Amino acid sequence: MDHEAILSFEYDDGERARRVERSVRPEVGDIDGDRTTATLDRDGAVVSVRVAAADLVALRAGVNTWSTLVGVAERAGAADIP
C-alpha cells in the first residue's frame, strides 16, 4: 500500500476508549478490500486506526468509513440505556 493515514481519537478515560475500541474491532478485516486495509490499536485513553491504501481515492474512502464507524460507536456508548 502506497498511502496511509492514522486517525487518533482521545477520550476522557480508558474505559470509554475501551468501549469504542471493542465496538469497532469486529470490523477490522471485514471491511478491508483489495485497495485498503486497516488496523486498530488502543493505548490507554487513545484509540488509533491506521488506514493503508493503494491510491488516494481508496484512502479517502477508508478514512471516511473508519471515522463514521468510530463516531457511531461514540454516540452509542454515550446513549442512556433504560
Steps between C-alpha positions, in 0.01 A plus 500: 500500500638837397298737718397501865323709760492458876187614678537556875200540728568608859241449774457623856583158642625157402161337557331713236787430258469128574127505418560676169788267412296189580207633297696550179754216531272243325513716187880464465555253219131483412491824303848484351507484124752454223606863533478570876584344834463624855648422839368604840693566821419642842748650743324609816250769405607522133358288219700504175394376159763461229351496150730391216395529137629440152382841376367829635139432404503176699674677791228766511231233497674304776546808718135594453386147587707475817415851615132413462535168683679661793243782509214251520679309779551827691134596472379152590729490802368834622133399468299450816372145520176459698 
